[in-house]
């Protein structure tokens, strides 16, 4: 049966870490003899009692780094792929040794870790919290998940700068569902458990199985939250509600939430060193500056209002001029409609053309069209009778004199 590990680790880092482990498990990597010797040597170095776990400065303060993936013991995968790694045993041994070293009262732990394995985490957290040393936890990169669980146990918690990240409180695991792959490969798997132990082998392909695993993770998470609450001297409810809900927070947000105590920055020191002497300003001078600013603001507001008024007026005038021009344009066509009502369809078609005006040529065309219509109508009536009735007056001829064109032009046409 595979061994499933519960991780308290930032998710993207965990994904990369697990992918590398899977590559080894599936034997997709062939190691040279030199590479195998290197891994063995580094594993031996981790086991060696001669390793230097911390340094001590002139002020008798111990300094120790907690970097990379956190594991209970050296992990060949981390070594193989060049992952930074810190073991919980190194943390415990380093603090224990510092406590025994004469003159050391303070210790600084430098964190840059995405978290790691749950196994061994809380034992290391107990050692940090119960240490006789004044331990400061300083984030120099990231202190996520298991890393934050350890950080929160320090007496003072700070970030080096505002770009640092902390949080990712929670526990997760990865289970591979090979159901579909097995179907394609013709493999049938049978998992048999002893009597009265139905929960021994949760089936991740079922909702019940996934729920069983989630419940287990939640119980471990509750232990995690309890440690953080105790370390930060707050309640578990506050941790659950305000410490990111599993997310990684930048330093400023973490400070506002109470996850850290301070953000250390060199910026205030630099400003103080280069800060010029300030001229003392009297109340009268300050009020004069304020008044001047108000006058300037009022002037700007008046100019803006005037410009807006001018723009509005110009727009309004333009609209009026456009409307008047359109009315004048249509007036010529309306005059033709009044004179030749039988030609309204042709006249409207012309009037609806963009920019068209009732020109003299168009008026003559309408007069000729109307005359043709009257002539055709007259001829039709004439053919309908045996002889022409001389007693009826002749059809009125259409008068298209120049005087009519002048009258139409005065109404906006032509």
C-alpha positions in Angstrom: 0.0 0.0 0.0 1.4 3.5 -0.8 2.2 5.8 2.0 0.1 9.0 1.8 1.7 12.0 3.4 -0.2 14.9 4.9 1.5 18.2 4.0 1.3 21.6 5.6 2.8 23.3 2.6 2.0 26.1 0.1 0.2 24.5 -2.8 2.3 25.5 -5.8 5.5 24.4 -4.0 3.9 21.2 -3.0 2.8 20.4 -6.5 6.3 20.8 -7.9 7.7 18.7 -5.0 5.2 15.9 -5.5 5.8 15.9 -9.3 9.5 15.3 -8.7 8.7 12.5 -6.3 6.4 10.9 -8.8 9.0 11.0 -11.4 11.3 8.9 -9.2 8.5 6.6 -8.2 7.6 5.9 -11.8 11.3 5.3 -12.6 11.3 7.9 -15.3 14.7 9.1 -14.2 18.0 7.2 -14.5 20.7 8.3 -12.1 24.4 8.0 -12.9 26.7 6.4 -10.4 28.2 9.9 -9.7 24.7 11.3 -8.9 24.0 8.4 -6.6 27.3 9.0 -4.8 26.4 12.7 -4.4 23.0 11.9 -2.9 24.5 9.4 -0.5 27.1 11.9 0.6 24.6 14.6 1.3 22.3 12.2 3.2 25.3 11.2 5.3 26.1 14.8 6.0 22.6 15.3 7.3 23.0 12.4 9.6 26.4 13.5 10.8 26.7 15.0 14.3 29.4 17.4 13.2 27.1 19.7 11.2 27.0 23.4 12.2 23.4 24.2 12.9 23.7 27.8 14.0 26.2 30.6 14.3 26.8 33.0 17.2 27.6 36.8 16.8 29.6 39.1 19.1 26.5 39.8 21.1 26.0 36.1 22.0 22.9 35.8 19.8 22.5 32.6 17.9 21.4 32.6 14.3 19.8 29.7 12.5 18.2 29.3 9.0 15.0 27.4 8.3 14.9 27.1 4.5 13.3 25.0 1.8 11.0 22.0 2.3 10.5 20.9 5.9 10.9 17.1 6.5 11.2 14.9 9.5 14.4 13.4 8.1 16.6 13.9 5.0 14.6 13.3 1.8 16.6 11.9 -1.2 14.1 13.6 -3.6 14.8 17.0 -2.2 18.6 16.4 -2.5 18.3 14.9 -6.0 16.5 17.8 -7.4 18.4 20.5 -5.6 15.6 21.6 -3.2 16.7 23.4 -0.1 15.6 21.3 2.9 15.5 21.6 6.6 14.7 18.7 8.9 12.7 19.1 12.1 15.4 17.2 13.9 17.9 19.9 12.8 15.6 22.6 14.3 15.2 20.7 17.5 18.9 19.9 17.9 20.0 23.4 17.0 17.7 25.1 19.6 18.6 22.5 22.2 22.3 23.0 21.6 22.0 26.8 21.7 20.2 26.6 25.1 23.1 24.6 26.4 25.8 27.0 25.1 27.0 29.4 27.8 26.1 33.1 27.4 23.5 32.6 24.7 20.1 34.1 25.7 18.8 35.2 22.3 18.2 33.4 19.1 17.0 34.5 15.6 15.4 31.9 13.3 15.4 33.0 9.6 12.5 31.6 7.6 12.3 31.1 3.9 10.2 28.0 3.5 7.0 26.9 1.7 6.3 24.4 4.5 6.4 20.7 4.4 5.6 17.4 6.1 3.2 17.3 9.0 5.1 14.5 10.6 7.5 16.0 13.2 6.1 19.5 12.8 4.4 20.0 16.1 7.2 18.5 18.1 9.5 21.1 16.6 6.8 23.8 17.3 6.8 22.7 21.0 10.6 23.1 21.2 10.5 26.6 19.8 7.6 27.7 22.0 9.0 26.2 25.3 12.6 27.3 24.7 14.3 29.2 27.5 15.8 31.5 24.8 14.2 34.7 23.6 13.6 33.5 20.1 12.8 35.9 17.3 11.4 34.6 14.0 12.3 36.7 11.0 10.8 36.0 7.5 13.4 36.7 4.8 11.3 35.2 2.0 8.3 33.1 2.8 7.0 31.3 5.9 4.1 29.3 4.6 2.0 26.5 6.2 4.3 24.4 8.4 6.8 27.2 8.2 4.2 29.6 9.7 3.2 27.1 12.3 6.9 27.2 13.5 7.1 31.0 13.0 4.0 31.6 15.1 5.7 30.0 18.2 8.5 32.6 18.3 8.3 35.2 21.0 8.7 38.0 18.4 7.6 37.6 14.8 8.7 40.0 12.1 9.2 40.3 8.4 12.3 41.7 6.8 10.3 43.8 4.3 6.8 44.2 2.9 7.3 41.7 0.0 7.6 38.8 2.4 4.8 36.2 2.6 3.3 34.3 5.5 0.2 32.1 6.1 -1.2 29.2 4.1 -2.7 27.7 7.3 -4.1 24.3 6.5 -3.4 20.7 5.6 -3.7 18.9 2.3 -2.8 15.6 0.7 -2.7 14.1 -2.8 -4.4 10.8 -3.7 -4.3 9.5 -7.3 -7.4 8.0 -8.7 -6.3 5.4 -11.3 -9.8 4.0 -12.0 -10.0 5.2 -15.6 -6.3 4.3 -16.3 -6.9 0.8 -14.9 -10.0 0.3 -17.1 -7.9 1.2 -20.2 -5.1 -1.1 -19.2 -7.5 -4.0 -18.2 -6.4 -3.9 -14.6 -8.9 -4.8 -11.9 -7.8 -3.8 -8.3 -9.3 -5.4 -5.2 -8.7 -3.8 -1.8 -9.6 -6.1 1.0 -9.9 -5.0 4.6 -10.4 -6.8 7.8 -13.8 -7.3 9.4 -15.4 -4.3 11.2 -12.9 -1.9 9.7 -14.7 -0.3 6.7 -12.9 3.0 7.1 -9.4 1.6 6.8 -9.1 2.1 3.0 -11.1 5.1 1.8 -11.9 5.0 -1.9 -11.1 8.4 -3.3 -13.3 7.7 -6.4 -16.4 7.9 -4.1 -17.8 10.9 -2.3 -17.8 8.9 1.0 -14.1 8.1 0.6 -13.2 11.7 -0.1 -15.2 12.9 2.8 -13.5 10.5 5.1 -10.0 11.8 4.0 -11.2 15.4 4.3 -12.4 14.8 7.9 -9.0 13.5 8.8 -7.2 16.5 7.3 -9.6 18.8 9.1 -8.7 17.3 12.4 -5.0 17.8 11.7 -5.8 21.4 10.6 -7.6 22.0 13.9 -4.4 21.1 15.8 -2.5 23.4 13.4 -4.9 26.3 14.2 -4.7 25.6 17.9 -0.9 25.9 17.8 -1.0 29.2 15.9 -3.7 30.6 18.3 -1.5 29.7 21.3 1.6 31.1 19.7 0.0 34.4 18.7 -2.0 34.6 22.0 -5.4 34.7 20.3 -8.4 32.6 19.7 -8.8 29.7 17.3 -11.9 31.6 15.9 -9.8 34.6 15.1 -7.2 32.5 13.4 -9.8 30.7 11.3 -11.6 33.9 10.3 -8.8 36.4 9.9 -5.5 34.7 9.2 -6.1 34.2 5.5 -8.3 31.1 5.4 -5.5 29.1 3.9 -4.2 31.9 1.7 -0.7 33.3 1.7 -0.7 37.0 2.8 1.9 39.7 2.1 3.6 41.2 5.1 1.4 44.3 5.4 -1.8 42.3 5.4 -0.4 39.8 7.8 0.6 42.6 10.2 -2.9 44.1 10.0 -4.4 40.6 10.8 -2.1 40.1 13.8 -0.1 37.3 12.2 3.2 39.1 12.7 4.4 41.7 15.2 6.4 44.1 12.9 7.9 44.7 9.5 11.6 45.5 9.7 12.8 47.9 7.0 15.9 49.9 6.3 13.8 52.7 4.8 13.2 54.8 8.0 16.9 54.6 8.9 17.9 55.9 5.4 15.4 58.7 5.5 16.6 59.8 8.9 20.2 59.8 7.8 19.6 61.9 4.7 16.7 64.0 6.0 17.3 67.8 5.6 16.5 70.2 8.4 13.0 71.5 8.1 12.2 75.2 8.4 9.8 76.0 11.2 6.6 77.5 9.8 4.5 79.8 11.8 0.7 79.5 12.1 0.2 82.7 10.1 2.4 81.4 7.2 0.6 78.1 7.3 -2.9 79.8 7.1 -1.6 82.0 4.3 -0.6 78.9 2.3 -3.9 77.3 3.0 -5.8 80.4 1.9 -3.7 80.6 -1.2 -4.4 77.0 -2.0 -8.2 77.6 -1.6 -8.1 80.6 -3.9 -6.2 78.6 -6.5 -8.7 75.8 -6.2 -11.6 78.3 -6.6 -10.0 79.8 -9.6 -9.6 76.4 -11.2 -13.2 75.5 -10.5 -14.4 78.8 -12.0 -12.4 78.2 -15.2 -13.6 74.7 -15.5 -17.2 75.8 -15.0 -16.8 78.6 -17.6 -15.3 76.2 -20.1 -18.1 73.7 -19.6 -20.7 76.5 -20.1 -19.0 77.6 -23.3 -18.8 74.1 -24.6 -22.5 73.5 -23.8 -23.6 76.8 -25.4 -21.6 76.0 -28.6 -23.1 72.6 -28.7 -26.6 74.0 -28.3 -26.0 76.6 -31.0 -24.7 74.0 -33.4 -27.8 71.9 -32.8 -30.1 74.9 -33.5 -28.3 75.8 -36.7 -28.4 72.2 -37.8 -32.2 72.0 -37.1 -32.8 75.3 -38.9 -30.9 74.1 -42.0 -32.8 70.9 -42.0 -36.1 72.8 -41.8 -35.1 75.1 -44.6 -34.0 72.1 -46.8 -37.3 70.3 -46.3 -39.4 73.5 -47.0 -38.6 73.4 -50.7 -39.8 69.8 -51.0 -42.9 70.6 -48.9 -43.8 73.4 -51.4 -43.5 71.0 -54.3 -45.7 68.5 -52.5 -48.3 71.2 -52.0 -48.2 72.1 -55.8 -47.9 68.5 -57.0 -49.7 66.2 -54.5 -49.9 63.4 -57.0 -46.1 63.2 -57.0 -45.6 63.0 -53.2 -43.9 59.6 -53.4 -41.2 60.8 -55.8 -40.7 64.0 -53.9 -40.4 62.2 -50.5 -37.8 59.8 -52.0 -35.7 62.7 -53.1 -36.2 64.6 -49.8 -35.0 61.6 -47.7 -31.7 61.5 -49.5 -29.0 62.9 -47.2 -28.2 66.5 -48.1 -30.6 66.7 -51.1 -32.3 70.0 -51.8 -35.3 70.9 -54.1 -33.4 72.3 -57.0 -34.9 74.1 -60.0 -34.1 71.1 -62.2 -36.0 68.8 -59.8 -39.0 71.2 -59.8 -39.1 71.2 -63.6 -38.9 67.4 -63.6 -41.9 67.2 -61.2 -43.8 69.7 -63.4 -43.1 67.6 -66.5 -44.1 64.4 -64.7 -47.3 66.0 -63.5 -48.1 67.3 -67.0 -47.5 63.8 -68.4 -49.8 62.3 -65.8 -52.6 64.8 -66.6 -52.2 64.3 -70.4 -52.3 60.5 -70.0 -55.4 60.8 -67.8 -57.1 63.1 -70.3 -56.3 60.8 -73.2 -57.7 57.9 -71.3 -60.9 59.7 -70.6 -61.2 60.8 -74.3 -60.8 57.2 -75.5 -63.5 56.1 -73.2 -66.2 58.2 -75.0 -67.4 58.1 -78.7 -66.7 61.9 -79.2 -65.2 64.7 -77.3 -67.6 66.9 -75.3 -66.8 70.4 -76.6 -68.9 71.9 -73.8 -66.3 70.7 -71.1 -63.5 73.0 -70.4 -60.0 71.8 -71.4 -57.7 70.4 -68.7 -55.9 73.1 -66.9 -52.3 73.2 -68.2 -49.5 73.2 -65.7 -47.9 76.5 -65.3 -44.2 76.3 -64.7 -43.4 79.9 -65.1 -40.2 81.5 -63.7 -42.4 83.4 -61.2 -43.4 80.1 -59.6 -39.8 79.0 -59.3 -38.9 82.2 -57.6 -41.8 81.8 -55.1 -40.6 78.2 -54.3 -37.0 79.3 -53.9 -38.1 81.9 -51.3 -39.6 79.0 -49.2 -36.2 77.2 -49.0 -36.1 75.1 -52.2 -34.0 75.2 -55.3 
